[in-house]
Amino acid sequence: MKKFTSAFMTPFRMIIFSYIVSMLIFSVLLWLPVSHNPGVELGYLDSLFTSVSAVSVTGLTVINVRKR
């Protein structure tokens, strides 16, 4: 079993996997109601786009983060 996992999880795949997992975790955290002001509707795709942008260091958002 160890040979399979070490052959499957190469360093490159581990980096890609960690990026994908972190993007999904951060998108769920941004999607939670506690993460934005009351009365503001934020869809999951908006939070996913913001988290992907934050992890990839582009800084793009679909909403004004400063005001919300």
Residue pairs with C-beta under 8 A, 6 or more apart in sequence:
9 17
19 55
22 55
23 48
23 51
23 52
23 55
24 48
24 51
26 51
26 54
26 55
27 44
27 47
27 48
27 50
27 51
27 52
28 47
29 35
29 51
30 36
30 42
30 47
30 50
30 51
31 42
31 44
31 47
35 42
35 47
36 42
36 68
37 68
40 68
42 63
42 68
46 62
46 63
49 60
49 61
49 62
50 60
50 61
50 62
50 63
50 65
53 59
53 60
53 61
